[in-house]
């Protein structure tokens, strides 16, 4: 195996190739796959494909364009991947074997106690809420862009009519071409899909005929094996992401506290159930601290709040 071939593999495995370099490698792989017997014809002289020359050419293309990223590696490589990479380097596997190896490489991205933004290979932007995770094939090979997801996230899907974007989550399948939407799928096996722009299909994996088409302003849910679609009346459905809250005249403190729990990922409860039915005035908040909002509502309604363990308890003064 040539040094240039090793260089490409090492950079790729360690995540030190840029996005454009990965695209070049993917293009070479797809071209090679067109020939089932592992040979490609040279477009100029019809000679059989020479793998070493192809690797050298690919290396030169990447290097000449400054696409070999020399920064510290981005991904933590698992022991299994390190062993597989070592095998490739030691025995000099063919291009086809390397193609099989990298086409099976998956990326997992997860959040714990913070909100994070993640960019997928196709340019799709995913903003993940706390305690959420997604998994996808690094190069998005094939005719679809497919990911596995659990938690809550806002998706801004890069448009590609020739390559649908599919999300598998809690026994449901979300299919789009290019749009933006909020997806919530937690351990209770319920799925809530709220469409911001474009059009989205929501279906059951076990019965694809059970599906609904949702447009901007619609909300679709899967609950107890039923798929329902309605108009979204919750203006605060993205408050966890943008920290913008609006409460209209006549709403109750129950609605306020429910949205604050979602927005700030806390557990606020009432000491007296009667408090939750109190009517509020119109209010709007943008990027305000939780303590500011609680202090305001408590002052207006002659209430107080205190933290006990992991709970915030609201009671009368």
N, C-alpha and C positions, 0 to 999 in steps of 0.2 A: 504494500500500500504506500502511495507517495506521500511526502510530507504535506503537500497541498491538500490531499484528500483528508489526511488526519486533521489538518488545521480546520477545515470546514466542519467536520464532525464534532470536534472538541468545542468549537465556538457555538455550534447549534445546540449540543447537549447541555452546555452550561448556560444557555440563554443569553449569550453575548453577541448574537447576531441581531441586527436591527430588523424592524418590520419589513423593510424593503428587501433585505437579504433573505429573510424567510420566504418572501414571495418568489424570489428568484429560484430558491431551492425547490419550492413547491412546483414551479413551472417546469423545472427539469424533471421532477418526478412524474408529473402528469404526461409529459412528452414521452418518457420512457415507458409508461404504462400502456401507451397506444400500441406498442409492439408486444404481442403476447409471448414471443420467444426470446425476449430480452435483447433484441437488436434494433437499432434505429438507422435509417438510411441518411447519409449525409446529403443535404439538399443540393450540393454542388457536384459531387462525383459519384453518388450512389454507393459508396463503400460502406462496409459494415461498421456498426457503431463501436468506437473504441472508448471504453469506460474511463481509462486513465486520462486520455486527452479531454474527455468531457468534464471530468473533475477539475483538471487544470484550467480549462476554459471558464468553468463556473467560478473557481477561486479567483481568477484574474478579473472577471466581471464584478465580483463582490468587492475585491480589494481596490480596483481602479476607481470605484464609485464611493470609496470610503465607508463601506457598509459593514465592515467587521468591527463590532463594538468592543473596545478594549476596557470598558468600565467593569467594575466589580459585578459579578453575576447577579442576576435578578432573582432567579428561583433557587430554592433549596432543592438540590438533587437528592432523591431518595437512594438508599444503598442499592436497591434493585436496578435503578437506572444507571448508576455508576458501574455496576457489574456488566450490564448489557453493553454500555459504551466501551468498556475495556475489552469485551469479547470482539466487538466490531474492529477495534484498533489492532488487536493482536492477530486475529486470523484473517483480517482483510476481507470481510464479507462483500458480496457483490452489491451493485447499486440497487437491485431489486430487494435484497434483504434489508438494506438500509431504509428503503422506502417503506417496507412493512413496519419496521421499528418506529420510524417517526410518525407514520400515519396513526399509530396507536397511542401516541403521547397525548395525555390529557392535562388540562390545567384546572386546578380547583382554587376557588377564591371564596373566603369566608370572612364574616365580621363577627365580633363579639360585643363589646360595649360601645361601639362607635359606628357612625354612618360613614360609608366609604364609596367613592366613585371608581368604577372599573371599566376600562375600554376593551372591547372584544376585537378579534382579528379583522372583522369586516368594518370596523369603525363605530359599531353600536356602543352607546354609552349606557351603562347600568349603574344606578345609584342604589346601593344596598342599605336597607335599614339594619338596625342592630340584630344580632343573632340570625343572620341569613347566610346562605351559601349557594354557589352555583358551580357547575362542572361542565366543561366543553372540550372538544377536540381542538388542539392548538391551531391547526391550519385550516379548519373548516373545509376539509376535503369533501368531495361528493356533490350531490345536487341540492342539498339542503344545509342550512345552518341550524344545528340542533344543540340545545343545552338542557341540563337537568338543574332544577331550581327548587329551593325551599326557603320560606321566610317571607319577606316583603321587600319589594324593589320597584323603582321607577325605571322603565325601559324607554330609551330613545333609539329605535331600531333604524339602522342605515337601510335605505331603500335599495332593493335588488329584486325586481320582478322575476328574474330567472332562477332565484335561489331563495325559496321561502325560509323564514325564520321560525323555528319551532321550539317551544318550551314544554318540557315534561315536568309536571308537578302534581303530587298527591292524586295520581290516577286521572289527571286531566291533561289535555293537550291544547296549547295556545298557538295559533298559527297566524303569522302576519307577513306582509311584504315590506312595509316601511311605515312606521307610525310611532306614537308614544302612548304609554299607558302605565297604570299602577297595578301591580299584581301582588296579592296577599295570599299566602298558602302556608299555613302553620300545621302543627301536629294534630289539630282536631279534624283534619282531613277536609275541611271546608276550603273552597277556593273563591276568592273575590277578585274580579277583574274590572277595573274602571278605566275607560278609554278617554284619553285627552285629545288626541288627533288621529285621523285616519280610520281604518276599519280593521277589526280583529275577529277571528273565529275562535270560539271556545267550545271544546268537545270533550266527551268522556273517552278515555283510552280503551276501556272495556267495551264500549259501544259507540263507535265513531258516528253512527247515524243520529245519536243524540247530540245535537250541536246548535249553537246560536251564532248569528253574525251581529257583532256589536259595532256601533258607530260612535263618533265623538259625542260625549255627554251621556253615554250609556254605561250601565253597570251590570255585569253578569256574575251569577253565583252558581256554584255547585254545592248542594247541601242535601244530605240524605238521599243521594243518587238522583236528585232532581236538578235540572238546569233551568235557571230563571233569568230573565233580562228585564230591566226597568230603567227609567230615567234616573240619573244620579242627581240627588238633591243635597248631597253633602259637600258643601263648598270647602270643607276642611280636610278632604281626603288626602291632600298632599302636605298637610301641616308638619308631619314628621320630617319631611325633606326641606321645606322652605321656611318653616317656623312662622308662617302667616296664619292667623286665626281670625275668623269673623263670626260673631253671634248676632242674630237678628232680634229685633224687639219681640218679646213674648216667649222666647225660649226659656228653658228652665236651667237651674243650676246642675241638674243631672246631666244635661247635654254638655255643659261647660266642663264638668269634671271628667266626663267620658273622653272628651277631645283632649283635655290636658294630659290624661293618662297615656293616650296614644302618642301625642306629640313629644312628650318629655320622657316617655318610657318609665313612668312611676306608678305607684299604687296609692291613689287618694280615695279615702272612704269617708262616709258621713257617720257621725256618732248617733244621729237621729235621722231616720228615713224621711221625716217630714221636711227636712231642710231641702232635700233634692227637688222638691216641687215648687220652690220659690221662683217667681218670674224675674227675669233680668231685663235690663235696658240694652239697646243696641251697643255693641262693643266691637272694637277691632284692635288687633295687636300684630306687630311685625318685629321679629327678632327680640322679643322681650324675655327676660329671665322668668322662670316659673315663680319665683318668690314675689316678683313684682305683680304678676297677675293674681296670685292668691291673696296678697295683701289688699289689692284693690277690691276684689269681690267680697272679701271678709269685712272690709270697712263699710261697703255699701249695704251689706245685709246684716250688720251687727253680729259677725261671726269671728271665730278665731281658728287658727290651725297650729298643730304641733306634730313633730315627727316622733314616732314611736317605732323603733326597730326599722323595718323596711316600709312602713306605712306612714302616710300623712293623714292625720285625722282632723276633720273639720267639725266643729261643734259650736253651740251658741255661747255667747259671752255670759 
